[in-house]
Amino acid sequence: MKIKVKLRRAWVGVLAIAMLLPQTLLAERRATIDESPNAGVMVADLVVARPVGVVITAAGTVAFLASLPFTLLAGNASDAAETLVIGPAANTFVRCLGCTNAGYSYRDIDKNNARKERNAKREAESQAAVSE
């Protein structure tokens, strides 16, 4: 009885991965991403999509390692690595929370640089006021 339950759970997991895999592999690549997802999409991404992405990345890594001797002989190991490991990993780890496209947004870096510039400007103004 327990074996049937385990098989059923494994089958559901395989089906879920099979349904999500084409979306992961066909994701567009862009240099910078400018998306503004809402809170519900961010929570769904954190709770559902990221764990599934980690599982897909791990499964792709296992498949890549299993196929490595054959892809090395055929001369297309880099294509296999891109498809099975790098693509799913980028979609899992290099994507803003709730965004649909992998890539960097640089928003946090831009905000931090703007804050540093404002602070430096204030400091310079206060130094000029003190010296007068």
N, C-alpha and C positions, 0 to 999 in steps of 0.2 A: 504494500500500500504506500509506503513512504517513497519507494522508487518511482511510482507513478506521479506523485506530487513533485518530486525533484525534476523528473523529465518534463512535466508540464511547465514548471517554472523556467527551466532552461530553454524550452521551446518559445515561450513568451519573450524571454530576453533576446533570443536570436532574432525573432521577428521584429522586435523593437529596433534592434541595431540595424537590421536589413532595411527597415523603412527610413531610418535617419542617415544611413551611409551615403546615398546619392546626394543628399542635400549638403553634406559635409564635403564631399569630393568636388562638387560643382560650384562651390562658393567662389565668388569673384574676388580678385585681389586689387586693392587700391593702395596708393602710397599713404594717403591720409584719409581718415574717416571722419565724417561730420554728421553724426546721427544724434538724435535726442530722444532716447526711449523713455517711456513712462515707468513708474515704480512697479506696476504689475508685470511688465515685460522683464524688468530687471530681476524680480524675484523668481519668475518662471525660469529665466536663464540660469540663475544661480542654483536653483533646486533641481531642475530637470536637465537642461541642456549641457551644463558643465560636467556633471557626473557621467552622463552618456558620452560626452566627448572624451573624457579620460578613459573610459572603457574602450571606445573605438580606437583611440590612440594606442592603448596597450595591445589590443587585438591586432592592429596593423603592424605594430612592432614585432609581435610574435610571427605573423605571416611573413613579414619582410625577412626576418632571420631564418625562417624555414626555407624561404625561396632564394636566399642569398647565394648558395653554390650554383644554382641554375642561372640566376641573373648575372652573376659574374662571368660565367662561361658564355652567355649570350651577349654580354657587353652592355646591358641596360640596367645595371644596379642603381644608377642615379635616378632613372625614371621610376623604378620600383620604390625607392626611398622617398621620392617626392610624393608619390601617390599614396603609399601606405602609411608613412610616418609623418613627414613634414607637413603635408596638407592638413590632416586631422589635428596635429599638434598646434599648428598655427591657428586653426579655427577654434580650438579649445582655450589656448593660453594667450594668444595675441589678438584679442578682440575685446572691445569695451563691453561692460556688463549690459546686456540687453540689445547690443548692436547685432546686425545681421552679417556684416562684412568684416573680415579679419583685417587688421592693420592698426596703426597707431593714430591717435587723434591729436596728440601733443597739447591738448587743452590744459592739462595740469602744469606742464612745463611753461607754457605761455603765461598762465596766471601767476606762477611763481616768479618768472622774470619781470613781469609788470609790477608785482609787489616789491621786488628788490629795487627796481628803478624808482618807485615812489618813495621808498624809505631813504634811498641815497639822495634824492632831490630834497626831501625834508631835512636830512642831516646837513646838506650843503647850505640850505637856507638858514638853518639855526646857527651854523658856524659863521655865516656872513653877518647875521644879526648880532652875535656876540662880539665879533671883531670890530663892529662899528661903534 
